[in-house]
Amino acid sequence: MTVRELLMKHRKPFRRCQNRVFSVRPGINPEGTCLRSGWHPVQR
């Protein structure tokens, strides 16, 4: 499965993670934790 197919499947804007693991502290990473693939949904 390609990245584009994955994005189309979820139908949500995704953003490439700087790191594989993000802290869940508010303000530092308000979008939430990353997926294992290194992408995480962006809330707008």
C-alpha positions in Angstrom: 0.0 0.0 0.0 1.4 3.4 -1.0 1.3 6.4 1.2 -1.2 8.1 -1.0 -3.5 5.2 -0.7 -3.2 5.3 3.0 -4.0 9.0 3.1 -7.0 8.5 0.8 -8.2 5.6 3.0 -8.3 7.7 6.2 -9.6 10.8 4.4 -7.9 13.1 6.9 -5.0 15.5 6.4 -1.8 13.8 7.6 1.5 15.3 8.3 5.0 13.7 8.2 6.4 13.3 11.7 9.7 14.8 12.6 10.3 11.8 14.9 8.7 8.4 15.2 7.6 9.1 18.8 5.9 12.2 20.0 5.1 13.2 23.5 1.4 13.6 24.2 1.9 16.8 26.2 -0.6 19.6 25.2 1.0 22.4 23.3 4.0 20.4 22.3 2.1 18.0 20.0 -1.5 19.1 19.9 -2.2 16.9 16.9 -1.6 13.7 19.0 0.8 10.8 18.7 2.3 9.5 15.5 1.3 6.4 13.8 3.8 3.6 13.5 4.3 4.5 9.8 5.6 7.9 10.9 2.5 9.9 10.0 -0.1 11.4 12.3 -3.4 13.1 11.7 -3.6 16.8 11.7 -6.6 18.3 13.5 -7.9 21.6 12.1 
